[in-house]
């Protein structure tokens, strides 16, 4: 007998042997914790339900007094003698035995706390979200052993429903197929209200609030179990991740004898908080792992495509490798030279290169452009740009949505293909530079042997009729735009004039073309030039001028036709005009092409400024002079065109002679006036 209980025995005057037994919900079988260690037949072996907190039982000359304490603890005192206790003495005895209850309760709480800590540790041991879902339930039911069924529900953003992520217990198999709305049943209520629920015999009226289970979900419930009748108790608790409800734990007691309690709900609260942290950590790990995997994959893709570029495998190999990586058909379009790779491919949905370039120019801010569907295929266009200039694009044909790895392949392919375009431009620029140097030596040489030598180096036919055409681009926005336009122009000239070209090169804003043109093809050649100029005339971002030299039979006349082409082009530029002009169309204007513009402007001012004074203007002297000269000095026609009497015309002519101090009868004065009127019309922009 312990000293503590000896004091108790002395107080109540008994000296016989005794036993102290204890039972609880967690350990419902009575366990001997103090007293005589001998086999004893107890009046009942398990935790008993009784209307009174203290009751007595006499059995086989032994007295059993049962005391019920908070938390469903019972202490049974077994005395080996009969003794009568007053009600007050029983209350005193109840309090004397209280330390035994508190000691057991503390041990139980420590055990449960240890379970919570251990369960949290195990649940957090994995960084796989799916494994955490399963661990949550296993350890939750370990912490709260009185439940039969455990399910974990998680909000699915696509379905906008709570779906079952994990389940423990095989009683109700259909429960995993249920999907709850955010306000449906105990799970939906807990999710939407962020409120834990406990339903047992003490608060069964909660069904009035949460009993709205849909017929769709009800069909998955085991028909042999009517929830409100067979389920003795259940509890739900929301799981918070970063201060937001994302899931719900649902624990249910059907078969086990002891209902879930407020204490279980309190334990689940601590466990759920740690679960939210574990899921957040798992997500962060998963996110970092995915990022790392993406970076590794991107590095691998970059290394593979870059290796092909370094090894000069060409654009086709790069495009084929991109197709292999994506498992989709990939096309590459060079919009500078209007070429497609593979060469056997065609632009989607019957687009032209011009249409495609227009689409991409109008969507400069978009990284992708989705072309309308062609059957079951969507064409995703990934433009390749430099300084707001579209150089080309990648086109991916896909029957499914573009995935992250597809985007990475396009991004890496974009860089490599852009380098290929730059390399191609540099190679072309170097080639053109060499051709220009050789041609410059040819046209500037007075030695026919050198002309012959350079023509042979340039692969120009020696005795074919030939001419030179010069193309000039102006009014462009920037040097980068000019470079792109020059590439497009040269590509078009190569296509459209393929059968005529003997030499083509570009330098800065000009393109020089040496063509072989026979009399039988002369008209067709000019028609093609007119078509090219007409097409470029629609371009708003640049202006194209074209000067055409005469056709000569021999290569030795190349310097002459080249000079004529320059003269024709200079004629257009001097007048601010564009389009095509043949040297033969210039006529007398060739005398003024190289004349200083300021000199021409000054000459026109000498003639017309005196006729623009206020008094002269009232008499329309300038208009009269121009009409008189245009009608070849016919007074009748001039008066008719000016709508004046012929005498009025004569008066104006005499006034012009006075103001300008000239005479219409003097050949020199007349030539001066005729030339002034001609230049005024030719140089209207001055």
Long-range contacts (C-beta under 8 A, 24 or more apart in sequence): 1-35, 2-34, 4-99, 5-34, 8-93, 8-96, 11-92, 11-96, 12-83, 12-85, 12-89, 12-93, 14-79, 14-81, 14-83, 16-79, 16-80, 16-81, 17-80, 18-77, 18-78, 18-79, 18-80, 19-77, 19-78, 20-75, 20-76, 20-77, 20-78, 20-97, 20-100, 21-75, 21-76, 21-77, 21-78, 22-73, 22-74, 22-75, 22-76, 22-100, 22-101, 22-104, 23-47, 23-73, 23-74, 23-76, 24-71, 24-72, 24-73, 24-74, 24-104, 24-108, 25-71, 25-72, 25-146, 25-258, 25-261, 26-108, 26-111, 26-145, 28-257, 28-258, 30-74, 30-76, 33-100, 33-104, 34-100, 35-78, 36-80, 40-78, 42-76, 42-78, 47-72, 47-74, 48-74, 53-94, 54-90, 54-91, 54-94, 56-85, 58-82, 65-90, 65-93, 67-93, 67-94, 67-97, 67-101, 69-98, 69-101, 69-105, 71-105, 71-263, 72-258, 72-261, 73-101, 73-104, 73-105, 75-100, 75-101, 112-143, 112-267, 115-142, 115-143, 116-143, 116-267, 116-270, 116-271, 116-274, 119-143, 119-271, 120-271, 120-274, 120-275, 120-278, 123-274, 123-275, 123-278, 124-274, 124-277, 124-278, 124-281, 126-282, 127-281, 127-282, 127-285, 127-286, 128-282, 128-286, 129-279, 129-282, 129-283, 129-286, 130-165, 132-275, 132-278, 132-279, 132-282, 133-165, 133-166, 134-166, 136-166, 136-249, 136-275, 137-166, 137-167, 137-168, 137-249, 138-168, 139-271, 140-249, 140-251, 140-268, 140-271, 141-168, 141-169, 141-251, 143-267, 143-268, 143-271, 144-251, 144-260, 144-264, 144-267, 144-268, 145-256, 146-253, 146-256, 146-258, 146-259, 146-260, 146-264, 147-234, 147-251, 147-252, 147-253, 147-256, 147-260, 148-252, 148-253, 148-254, 148-255, 148-256, 149-175, 149-250, 149-251, 149-252, 149-254, 150-249, 150-250, 150-251, 150-252, 151-175, 151-176, 151-249, 151-250, 151-252, 152-247, 152-248, 152-249, 152-250, 153-180, 153-187, 153-191, 153-247, 153-248, 153-249, 153-250, 154-246, 154-247, 155-182, 155-191, 155-245, 155-246, 155-247, 162-187, 162-188, 162-191, 162-247, 162-248, 165-247, 169-252, 171-222, 171-225, 171-254, 171-255, 172-221, 172-222, 172-225, 173-222, 174-219, 174-220, 174-221, 174-222, 175-220, 175-221, 177-220, 178-217, 178-220, 179-216, 179-217, 180-217, 181-214, 183-212, 184-212, 184-213, 184-214, 184-217, 185-210, 185-211, 185-212, 185-213, 185-217, 186-210, 186-234, 186-236, 186-250, 187-236, 187-248, 187-250, 189-236, 190-236, 190-237, 190-238, 190-248, 191-238, 191-245, 191-247, 191-248, 194-238, 194-240, 194-245, 195-238, 196-235, 196-236, 196-237, 196-238, 196-265, 196-268, 196-269, 197-234, 197-235, 197-236, 198-233, 198-234, 198-235, 198-260, 198-261, 198-262, 198-264, 198-265, 199-231, 199-233, 199-234, 199-235, 200-232, 200-233, 200-259, 200-260, 200-261, 201-232, 201-233, 201-259, 204-228, 225-254, 230-254, 232-259, 233-259, 233-260, 234-260, 235-260, 235-264, 235-265, 235-268, 237-265, 237-268, 237-269, 237-272, 238-272, 239-272, 239-275, 239-276, 239-279, 240-272, 240-273, 240-276, 241-276, 241-279, 241-280, 241-283, 242-276, 242-280, 246-276, 246-279, 249-275, 294-404, 294-405, 294-408, 297-405, 297-408, 298-408, 298-411, 298-412, 301-325, 301-408, 301-409, 301-412, 302-412, 302-415, 305-412, 305-413, 305-416, 306-416, 308-416, 309-416, 309-419, 309-420, 315-341, 315-417, 315-420, 316-341, 316-342, 318-413, 318-416, 318-417, 318-420, 319-413, 319-417, 322-394, 322-409, 322-410, 322-413, 325-405, 325-409, 326-396, 326-405, 326-406, 326-409, 328-396, 328-397, 328-398, 328-406, 329-396, 329-397, 330-394, 330-395, 330-396, 330-397, 330-413, 331-394, 331-395, 331-396, 331-397, 332-392, 332-393, 332-394, 332-395, 332-417, 333-392, 333-393, 333-394, 333-395, 334-391, 334-392, 334-421, 334-424, 335-360, 335-390, 335-391, 335-392, 335-393, 335-488, 336-391, 336-392, 336-421, 336-425, 336-484, 336-487, 336-488, 336-491, 337-487, 337-488, 337-490, 337-491, 338-488, 338-491, 338-492, 338-495, 339-491, 347-395, 348-374, 348-379, 348-395, 348-397, 349-374, 349-379, 356-381, 356-393, 357-390, 360-390, 360-393, 361-390, 364-388, 368-402, 371-395, 380-410, 382-410, 382-414, 384-414, 384-417, 384-418, 384-421, 386-418, 386-480, 387-478, 387-480, 388-480, 389-480, 389-481, 389-484, 390-484, 391-418, 391-421, 391-484, 392-417, 392-421, 425-483, 425-487, 428-487, 431-505, 432-505, 432-506, 432-507, 433-507, 435-503, 435-504, 435-505, 436-505, 436-507, 436-512, 439-503, 439-505, 439-512, 439-514, 442-558, 442-559, 443-558, 443-559, 443-562, 443-563, 444-559, 445-559, 448-556, 451-555, 451-556, 451-558, 451-559, 452-555, 452-556, 455-555, 455-558, 458-502, 458-503, 458-514, 459-502, 459-503, 460-502, 460-503, 460-514, 460-555, 460-558, 461-502, 461-516, 461-555, 462-554, 462-555, 463-553, 463-554, 463-555, 464-502, 464-516, 464-555, 465-516, 465-517, 465-518, 465-519, 465-551, 465-552, 465-553, 466-502, 466-514, 466-515, 466-516, 466-517, 466-551, 466-552, 466-555, 466-557, 466-558, 466-561, 467-514, 467-515, 467-517, 467-548, 467-549, 467-550, 467-551, 467-552, 467-561, 467-565, 468-512, 468-513, 468-514, 468-515, 468-549, 468-558, 468-561, 468-562, 468-564, 468-565, 469-512, 469-513, 469-515, 469-529, 469-546, 469-547, 469-548, 469-549, 469-565, 470-510, 470-511, 470-512, 470-513, 470-546, 470-547, 470-549, 470-565, 470-566, 470-568, 470-569, 471-510, 471-511, 471-512, 471-513, 471-544, 471-545, 471-546, 472-509, 472-510, 472-544, 472-545, 472-546, 472-547, 472-569, 472-573, 473-509, 473-510, 473-542, 473-543, 473-544, 474-509, 474-542, 474-543, 474-545, 474-573, 474-578, 475-542, 475-543, 476-509, 476-541, 476-542, 477-541, 481-541, 481-542, 482-508, 482-509, 482-542, 485-541, 485-542, 486-511, 489-536, 489-544, 492-532, 493-532, 496-528, 496-531, 496-532, 497-525, 497-528, 500-525, 500-528, 512-562, 514-558, 517-551, 522-551, 526-580, 526-582, 529-580, 530-580, 533-578, 533-579, 533-580, 537-578, 537-579, 543-578, 544-578, 544-579, 545-569, 545-572, 545-573, 545-577, 545-578, 545-579, 546-572, 546-579, 546-580, 546-581, 547-571, 547-572, 547-581, 547-583, 548-580, 548-581, 548-582, 548-583, 549-583, 550-582, 550-583, 550-584, 567-593, 570-594, 574-683, 575-682, 575-683, 575-684, 575-685, 576-685, 589-682, 592-679, 592-682, 597-683, 597-686, 600-679, 600-683, 600-686, 601-683, 601-686, 603-676, 603-679, 604-676, 604-679, 604-680, 604-683, 604-686, 607-660, 607-672, 607-673, 607-676, 608-676, 608-680, 610-659, 610-660, 611-656, 611-659, 611-660, 616-655, 616-659, 619-652, 619-655, 620-652, 621-652, 621-655, 621-656, 621-659, 624-649, 624-652, 624-653, 624-656, 625-656, 625-673, 625-677, 626-677, 626-680, 628-653, 629-673, 629-674, 629-677, 630-677, 633-664
